[in-house]
């Protein structure tokens, strides 16, 4: 028995890295049945990199914003499994083969996320060649097959069983605009009502965490760091304890690091956004969409 697997990538402002990622996907031992790319704008993706791709590949149009682009990708396929990769995530060569095996052997799984061998989002980012080198140190078939429950899939690599998503009309929340901070949590917790959300160690990859164009400004991201978790807690897709811990952790990091910020993080902008969202919360007017009107 086989499953139809689509790889879906939403991208914004990073044509070079997205082209490199598509090139890397040619190495998959089990190719996707289709590759779908949704760029935020026409210049955000170089369609030439899809030439001679070893599986059907096409560009999908959608509104700007991670949630809206991911929904456009979902609407464009009838695949059994949709595997979301960030445009700077490099999957191990056996990622899709292992994903197919996982979903065939465990029909109760609705979302699976993999083991991130290195995550550049936590630092200055990882260059493509270094990411490929790190992957080469973890060849196919060497990782023990551990499957454990997890609260949510990590949006950079998240495989979704589409039958329950279609049956219950589950989509990404487009009230989380732009970079859509925590949209992966919201989507995962909706699906968690209908099956298991797991981390599977045989799904492996490197998240480059590229620090280039295509990401939200510090002030906007800082606002989302507060407004989005509180919105999800009110909505019921994020536990209040987790939401408040998330807000507190990011606020503390921005306060402590603003005097001497990392070169790759706009800590002062994030802190200003945090403060604006907290003030709006006190006034009862904090909503995720407010970031659309911030500089």
C-alpha positions, 0 to 999 in steps of 0.5 A: 500500500502506498500513500500519495505524498505532497511536499508543500513549501511556503516562501517569502523573499528568499529565492536563492535559499528556496532554490537551494532547498528544492535542489536538495529535495532531488536527493529524496530516496522516495520522491514526493508525488508532487511538489507545491511551492507557494511564494508570497510574491512572484519574485520570491521564487525562481521557477527555473529550479523546478525544471527536470525535478524528478516529480510533478512540481508546480507553483501555487498562488495565495495571499501573503502570509504563512497561514494563508499560503499554507492554506492555499497549498492544502487546497491545491492537493488531494494528497493523503499526506502533506509534508510542510517544509520551511524554505530553509529546511534540509530533510535527510534523504530518507525523510519522505520514505520514513514518513510514508512508513510511519503513517502506514504503520500508525493509522492513529497519527495525524501530525508528525514532526521530526528530529531537528539535528541542528536549528539555526533559528537559535543562532546566527543561522546555518549556511547551506553547505554546513547544513548538508555536512551535518546531514551527512553525519547522520546517514539513512537508517542510523537513527533509532525509531523512537515515536513520542507524543508532542504538543505540536508539530514544528512548522519547519518540518511537519507531516499531516494526515489530510483525511481528518483535516478535510473531514473536520475542515481544519486549516491554518488560522489566517487571523495570524498574519505575516510570519503567523507566529505559532500557527503550527501550534494552533493547527496541531492542537486542532488535529490533536482532537482527532488523533496523535501528534508525535515526534518521530526521530527517524524523520530528520533534518537541519533547519538553517534558520536563514537570517535574510529577507522574508521575515517579519520586523522586530517590532511586528514579531515582538507584538506577535510574541505576546498577542498570538499566544494570548489569542490562541489561549482564548481560542482554546488551541493553546493551554493558558499555562503554555501561552503565559510561559511563552509570553514570559520567556520571550519578554524576559529574553528581550529585556535581558538581551536588549542592552547588548543584542545579538547581531542577528536579532532586533531585540529592541524592536521585539521588546518595543513590540512586546510592550505595545502588545501588553499595553493593548492587552490591558486595554482589551484591544490586542489582536494578532492582526494589529501587526499589519499596521505596525512599521 
